[in-house]
Structure formats: structure tokens, C-alpha cells
Amino acid sequence: MNINKYIAQAGVASRRGADALIKAGKVKINTRIAKPIDKVGEGDQVFVDSKEITPETEKIYLAFNKPVGVISTTDVNSPNNIIDAVSYPKRVFPVGRLDVNTSGLILLTNDGDWAQKIEKGKVVEKEYIVEVDKTIDNGFLKGLEYGIKLDGYPTLPAQTEKLGDRKFAIIIKEGRNRQVRRMCEHFGFNVTRLKRVRIGNLELGELKEGKYKELSGQYMANLLTK
């Protein structure tokens, strides 16, 4: 089995995340530093950050309502990391990220192959509730819907709905770094509050802040259909 797939099946990270761990020299097969082309054979021991890992047979899927201040990192030595915040008894990792000042719905899993489908560009709607620092006008919302260039590439068309003088909902189909905040800043608006309330078919609903709920594999397979 390829080393990145082994790491993904152990619930440490997606294959992309596993590749980053290998590149950083944090992975060993037996006593030597692993290389991206390595395979894990019968009887081999694999270590990540000096801790032995083994593939998980039970797939875990969690929906977590992330509070502001929690960081989407698996580094348990980092203050306010999401692993400590969730406090799940088995190894999981976040799928994608929410920046530290954004709250709301984020997924965690130990299913690296499933996470890879999302991280490699599967189009999934993400809905946010946004509050900004000044009065919204139709030109601003239309500009968000049409899209802007971020890092040299245009954003995909978005959908918006005005919810108040300074509050609106936006649906995007990407997950670029700080995308909603940067789109608003492009038009001269600063985000004062940002909350993700939906990913694909999964809504945050009444899930309380700082709490998680377990989801079935069959449910998560259908998550990507919207």
C-alpha cells in the first residue's frame, strides 16, 4: 500500500495532507524517514511524529459547530486547536478549514479517501451568514454574485440573499483561503461576523456551538450531491 494511502486510512490526514507530512520528514517506516514513493508492506511499522499508526476499520464522520477562536489544526501542541475542542475519543482530522475568526459548520473524519474527494476540487455548496461594517446595497451583492479575481483566478458565481441592513447570506462553491472576507474587502466592506451554516446537504441546524454530532457513512456519501 502506498505510504500516503496508509496514513489516510489511519485517520491522520487526507492523502494530500499525508503527502505534506511525508515531505516535512515527519513520517517513518520502521527506522527510516519515509519518501513519497514508498510502500508499506506486511510487518512494517509506520510512525507519524514518532507515534505509531495503524489503519482504522471504522469510518468516523463528525459535524462540529466551531466557535470563534478555535484553530483548524491537528497540532495538539497549538493552543485552541480543533482536536482538543472536539475532544473525540478516536483520531480524526478536519476536512478543509475555517479561519480562527469564523464560526460554524466544519467536518471531521478519519476517512482520508473521502476527505480527498472534497479537497481535490469536488464542487460542494457552502453557505455562510455574513455581517459587515456598513449598509449593504444591491451593487455590492451583485458584485459578490458575479465574482472577483483572487490570486489571479476568478471566483465561481455565487448566490446572495439580503437578511438585514448589514447582514446577508452567501452561497459559494469553493473554499479558497478567507474567500468570503476577501470578496467583501474587494468592495470596501469589512466582515464583522462570519458563520458557516451549510455544507452540501448538511445544515448546521440546532447543533450548539462547541458541540459535535456523529453522522453515518451513507449520509456523508450523499453530502456531495448538492
DRENLUM-694398 format. One record per residue (C-alpha): residue number from 1; y, x, z. Coordinates in nm, 4 decimals, decimal comma. Example, Ala and Ser with C-alpha at 12.3 -4.5 7.8 and 13.67 -1.06 7.14 Angstrom:
// residues 2
+------+----------+----------+----------+
! resi !       yy !       xx !       zz !
+------+----------+----------+----------+
!    1 !  -0,4500 !   1,2300 !   0,7800 !
!    2 !  -0,1060 !   1,3670 !   0,7140 !
+------+----------+----------+----------+
// end
This chain:
// residues 226
+------+----------+----------+----------+
! resi !       yy !       xx !       zz !
+------+----------+----------+----------+
!    1 !   0,0000 !   0,0000 !   0,0000 !
!    2 !   0,3489 !   0,1312 !  -0,0856 !
!    3 !   0,5345 !   0,2508 !   0,2235 !
!    4 !   0,8285 !   0,0115 !   0,1747 !
!    5 !   0,5930 !  -0,2858 !   0,1473 !
!    6 !   0,4096 !  -0,1733 !   0,4620 !
!    7 !   0,7385 !  -0,1604 !   0,6532 !
!    8 !   0,8379 !  -0,5023 !   0,5179 !
!    9 !   0,5055 !  -0,6556 !   0,6209 !
!   10 !   0,5514 !  -0,5102 !   0,9679 !
!   11 !   0,8671 !  -0,7197 !   1,0037 !
!   12 !   1,1013 !  -0,4239 !   1,0366 !
!   13 !   1,3163 !  -0,4932 !   0,7287 !
!   14 !   1,3073 !  -0,6205 !   0,3739 !
!   15 !   1,1815 !  -0,3778 !   0,1107 !
!   16 !   1,5415 !  -0,2863 !   0,0312 !
!   17 !   1,6048 !  -0,2233 !   0,3991 !
!   18 !   1,2822 !  -0,0240 !   0,4202 !
!   19 !   1,3984 !   0,1957 !   0,1337 !
!   20 !   1,7177 !   0,2696 !   0,3276 !
!   21 !   1,5178 !   0,3642 !   0,6379 !
!   22 !   1,2979 !   0,5971 !   0,4326 !
!   23 !   1,5998 !   0,7561 !   0,2643 !
!   24 !   1,7573 !   0,8152 !   0,6074 !
!   25 !   1,4459 !   1,0038 !   0,7211 !
!   26 !   1,3624 !   0,7501 !   0,9920 !
!   27 !   1,0058 !   0,6858 !   0,8718 !
!   28 !   0,6980 !   0,9000 !   0,9309 !
!   29 !   0,3435 !   0,8669 !   0,8017 !
!   30 !   0,1311 !   1,0332 !   1,0647 !
!   31 !   0,3289 !   1,3509 !   1,1434 !
!   32 !   0,5391 !   1,3957 !   0,8284 !
!   33 !   0,8608 !   1,2390 !   0,7056 !
!   34 !   0,7825 !   0,9673 !   0,4507 !
!   35 !   0,9035 !   0,9698 !   0,0907 !
!   36 !   0,9817 !   0,6585 !  -0,1201 !
!   37 !   0,6772 !   0,7193 !  -0,3431 !
!   38 !   0,4315 !   0,7456 !  -0,0534 !
!   39 !   0,1439 !   0,5052 !   0,0016 !
!   40 !  -0,0169 !   0,4114 !   0,3317 !
!   41 !  -0,3923 !   0,4481 !   0,3403 !
!   42 !  -0,6614 !   0,3325 !   0,5790 !
!   43 !  -0,6302 !   0,5166 !   0,9088 !
!   44 !  -0,2684 !   0,6214 !   0,8509 !
!   45 !  -0,0155 !   0,5661 !   1,1281 !
!   46 !   0,3411 !   0,4693 !   1,0372 !
!   47 !   0,6396 !   0,5240 !   1,2656 !
!   48 !   0,9967 !   0,3965 !   1,2344 !
!   49 !   1,2435 !   0,5622 !   1,4704 !
!   50 !   0,9408 !   0,7160 !   1,6485 !
!   51 !   0,7851 !   0,3728 !   1,7176 !
!   52 !   0,4511 !   0,2895 !   1,5574 !
!   53 !   0,4487 !  -0,0215 !   1,3415 !
!   54 !   0,1692 !  -0,2363 !   1,2026 !
!   55 !   0,1781 !  -0,5277 !   0,9552 !
!   56 !   0,2284 !  -0,8742 !   1,1038 !
!   57 !  -0,0087 !  -1,1526 !   1,0026 !
!   58 !   0,2027 !  -1,4372 !   1,1458 !
!   59 !   0,5205 !  -1,5016 !   0,9470 !
!   60 !   0,8237 !  -1,5918 !   1,1565 !
!   61 !   1,1364 !  -1,7727 !   1,0346 !
!   62 !   1,4321 !  -1,8436 !   1,2606 !
!   63 !   1,7660 !  -2,0198 !   1,2173 !
!   64 !   2,0253 !  -1,8794 !   1,4583 !
!   65 !   2,3776 !  -2,0017 !   1,5352 !
!   66 !   2,5552 !  -1,6666 !   1,5639 !
!   67 !   2,8564 !  -1,6544 !   1,7929 !
!   68 !   3,1698 !  -1,4582 !   1,7066 !
!   69 !   3,1303 !  -1,1040 !   1,8383 !
!   70 !   2,7602 !  -1,0655 !   1,7618 !
!   71 !   2,6895 !  -0,7905 !   1,5079 !
!   72 !   2,4255 !  -0,8455 !   1,2366 !
!   73 !   2,2419 !  -0,5199 !   1,3057 !
!   74 !   1,8883 !  -0,4433 !   1,4170 !
!   75 !   2,0080 !  -0,1333 !   1,6034 !
!   76 !   1,9342 !  -0,2311 !   1,9620 !
!   77 !   2,1455 !   0,0617 !   2,0815 !
!   78 !   2,4515 !  -0,1056 !   1,9308 !
!   79 !   2,6439 !  -0,3310 !   2,1725 !
!   80 !   2,6318 !  -0,7033 !   2,0895 !
!   81 !   2,3527 !  -0,6584 !   1,8314 !
!   82 !   2,1863 !  -0,9699 !   1,6926 !
!   83 !   1,8370 !  -0,8734 !   1,8131 !
!   84 !   1,9458 !  -0,8839 !   2,1772 !
!   85 !   2,1491 !  -1,2002 !   2,1135 !
!   86 !   1,8484 !  -1,3862 !   1,9709 !
!   87 !   1,6076 !  -1,2380 !   2,2279 !
!   88 !   1,2963 !  -1,3397 !   2,0326 !
!   89 !   0,9697 !  -1,2019 !   2,1760 !
!   90 !   0,8494 !  -1,0597 !   1,8431 !
!   91 !   1,0086 !  -0,8237 !   1,5917 !
!   92 !   1,2451 !  -0,9954 !   1,3448 !
!   93 !   1,5439 !  -0,8887 !   1,1362 !
!   94 !   1,8425 !  -1,0750 !   0,9877 !
!   95 !   1,8405 !  -1,1844 !   0,6248 !
!   96 !   2,1815 !  -1,0875 !   0,4938 !
!   97 !   2,4806 !  -1,0597 !   0,7241 !
!   98 !   2,7638 !  -1,2472 !   0,8893 !
!   99 !   3,0572 !  -1,0284 !   0,9836 !
!  100 !   3,1351 !  -0,9875 !   1,3513 !
!  101 !   3,4261 !  -1,2367 !   1,3439 !
!  102 !   3,2280 !  -1,5071 !   1,1611 !
!  103 !   3,0066 !  -1,7575 !   1,3408 !
!  104 !   2,7353 !  -1,9954 !   1,2295 !
!  105 !   2,4051 !  -2,0044 !   1,0491 !
!  106 !   2,2069 !  -1,6873 !   0,9865 !
!  107 !   1,8352 !  -1,6464 !   0,9172 !
!  108 !   1,5975 !  -1,4012 !   1,0806 !
!  109 !   1,2395 !  -1,3289 !   0,9813 !
!  110 !   0,9589 !  -1,0748 !   0,9826 !
!  111 !   0,8676 !  -1,1663 !   0,6228 !
!  112 !   1,0059 !  -0,8781 !   0,4211 !
!  113 !   0,8862 !  -1,0112 !   0,0860 !
!  114 !   1,0592 !  -1,3465 !   0,1422 !
!  115 !   1,3796 !  -1,1746 !   0,2541 !
!  116 !   1,3692 !  -0,9570 !  -0,0559 !
!  117 !   1,3854 !  -1,2633 !  -0,2813 !
!  118 !   1,7184 !  -1,3561 !  -0,1276 !
!  119 !   1,8585 !  -1,0038 !  -0,1090 !
!  120 !   1,7714 !  -0,9293 !  -0,4730 !
!  121 !   2,0020 !  -1,1975 !  -0,6011 !
!  122 !   1,8284 !  -1,5340 !  -0,5763 !
!  123 !   2,1159 !  -1,7848 !  -0,6107 !
!  124 !   2,1448 !  -1,9815 !  -0,2868 !
!  125 !   2,4379 !  -2,2012 !  -0,1911 !
!  126 !   2,6208 !  -2,1058 !   0,1274 !
!  127 !   2,8703 !  -2,3476 !   0,2810 !
!  128 !   3,1493 !  -2,2461 !   0,5168 !
!  129 !   3,4153 !  -2,4258 !   0,7175 !
!  130 !   3,7373 !  -2,2255 !   0,6950 !
!  131 !   4,0631 !  -2,2392 !   0,8891 !
!  132 !   4,3652 !  -2,0454 !   0,7621 !
!  133 !   4,7075 !  -1,9460 !   0,8931 !
!  134 !   4,9241 !  -2,1753 !   0,6792 !
!  135 !   4,9254 !  -2,5061 !   0,4970 !
!  136 !   4,6741 !  -2,5431 !   0,2151 !
!  137 !   4,7838 !  -2,6566 !  -0,1302 !
!  138 !   4,5849 !  -2,7640 !  -0,4346 !
!  139 !   4,6730 !  -2,4465 !  -0,6213 !
!  140 !   4,5060 !  -2,2385 !  -0,3507 !
!  141 !   4,1874 !  -2,4461 !  -0,3569 !
!  142 !   4,1734 !  -2,4469 !  -0,7364 !
!  143 !   4,2173 !  -2,0695 !  -0,7348 !
!  144 !   3,9212 !  -2,0324 !  -0,4990 !
!  145 !   3,7103 !  -2,2575 !  -0,7201 !
!  146 !   3,7955 !  -2,0640 !  -1,0333 !
!  147 !   3,7267 !  -1,7318 !  -0,8640 !
!  148 !   3,8757 !  -1,3842 !  -0,8485 !
!  149 !   3,7663 !  -1,0273 !  -0,9120 !
!  150 !   3,6122 !  -0,8472 !  -0,6171 !
!  151 !   3,5205 !  -0,4816 !  -0,6541 !
!  152 !   3,5702 !  -0,5139 !  -1,0294 !
!  153 !   3,3410 !  -0,8152 !  -1,0783 !
!  154 !   3,4361 !  -1,1853 !  -1,0952 !
!  155 !   3,3096 !  -1,4192 !  -0,8264 !
!  156 !   3,0967 !  -1,7142 !  -0,9331 !
!  157 !   3,2653 !  -2,0580 !  -0,9455 !
!  158 !   3,2965 !  -2,2185 !  -0,6023 !
!  159 !   3,3406 !  -2,5721 !  -0,4682 !
!  160 !   3,6041 !  -2,6689 !  -0,2128 !
!  161 !   3,6995 !  -2,9754 !  -0,0095 !
!  162 !   4,0196 !  -3,0112 !   0,1911 !
!  163 !   3,9486 !  -3,1131 !   0,5518 !
!  164 !   4,2965 !  -3,0796 !   0,7013 !
!  165 !   4,6352 !  -2,9140 !   0,6541 !
!  166 !   4,4864 !  -2,5729 !   0,7290 !
!  167 !   4,1139 !  -2,6445 !   0,7107 !
!  168 !   3,8704 !  -2,6709 !   0,4202 !
!  169 !   3,5053 !  -2,6367 !   0,3228 !
!  170 !   3,3906 !  -2,3924 !   0,0561 !
!  171 !   3,0530 !  -2,3528 !  -0,1129 !
!  172 !   2,9714 !  -2,0197 !  -0,2754 !
!  173 !   2,6554 !  -1,8841 !  -0,4366 !
!  174 !   2,6984 !  -1,5197 !  -0,3460 !
!  175 !   2,7115 !  -1,3112 !  -0,0328 !
!  176 !   2,9480 !  -1,0262 !  -0,1030 !
!  177 !   3,0990 !  -0,8347 !   0,1855 !
!  178 !   3,3592 !  -1,0538 !   0,3621 !
!  179 !   3,3787 !  -1,2622 !   0,0442 !
!  180 !   3,5463 !  -1,5786 !   0,1752 !
!  181 !   3,8017 !  -1,3818 !   0,3758 !
!  182 !   3,8861 !  -1,1580 !   0,0807 !
!  183 !   3,9170 !  -1,4519 !  -0,1568 !
!  184 !   4,1629 !  -1,6204 !   0,0797 !
!  185 !   4,3599 !  -1,2985 !   0,1268 !
!  186 !   4,3914 !  -1,2684 !  -0,2504 !
!  187 !   4,6026 !  -1,5860 !  -0,2451 !
!  188 !   4,8057 !  -1,4851 !   0,0611 !
!  189 !   4,6069 !  -1,6790 !   0,3240 !
!  190 !   4,4535 !  -1,5196 !   0,6324 !
!  191 !   4,1386 !  -1,6721 !   0,7786 !
!  192 !   4,1740 !  -1,7592 !   1,1462 !
!  193 !   3,8282 !  -1,9122 !   1,1872 !
!  194 !   3,5174 !  -1,8986 !   0,9694 !
!  195 !   3,1830 !  -2,0668 !   1,0271 !
!  196 !   2,8790 !  -2,0866 !   0,8006 !
!  197 !   2,7220 !  -2,4323 !   0,8236 !
!  198 !   2,4596 !  -2,4326 !   0,5475 !
!  199 !   2,2288 !  -2,2001 !   0,3534 !
!  200 !   2,0485 !  -2,3704 !   0,0639 !
!  201 !   1,8827 !  -2,6816 !   0,2026 !
!  202 !   1,9148 !  -2,5696 !   0,5650 !
!  203 !   2,2089 !  -2,7098 !   0,7637 !
!  204 !   2,3327 !  -2,5767 !   1,0958 !
!  205 !   2,3463 !  -2,9325 !   1,2283 !
!  206 !   2,3430 !  -2,9665 !   1,6070 !
!  207 !   2,1993 !  -2,6206 !   1,6754 !
!  208 !   2,4045 !  -2,4880 !   1,9662 !
!  209 !   2,5913 !  -2,1601 !   1,9461 !
!  210 !   2,3791 !  -1,8690 !   2,0621 !
!  211 !   2,0532 !  -2,0635 !   2,0152 !
!  212 !   1,7770 !  -2,0387 !   1,7552 !
!  213 !   1,5097 !  -2,2691 !   1,6192 !
!  214 !   1,1799 !  -2,1814 !   1,4551 !
!  215 !   1,1096 !  -2,3038 !   1,1028 !
!  216 !   0,7856 !  -2,3366 !   0,9106 !
!  217 !   0,6917 !  -2,1203 !   0,6162 !
!  218 !   0,6629 !  -2,4287 !   0,3946 !
!  219 !   1,0162 !  -2,5316 !   0,4886 !
!  220 !   1,1510 !  -2,1860 !   0,4118 !
!  221 !   0,9774 !  -2,1823 !   0,0744 !
!  222 !   1,1857 !  -2,4871 !  -0,0165 !
!  223 !   1,5073 !  -2,3389 !   0,1232 !
!  224 !   1,5969 !  -2,1736 !  -0,2026 !
!  225 !   1,5821 !  -2,4849 !  -0,4197 !
!  226 !   1,9429 !  -2,5919 !  -0,3596 !
+------+----------+----------+----------+
// end
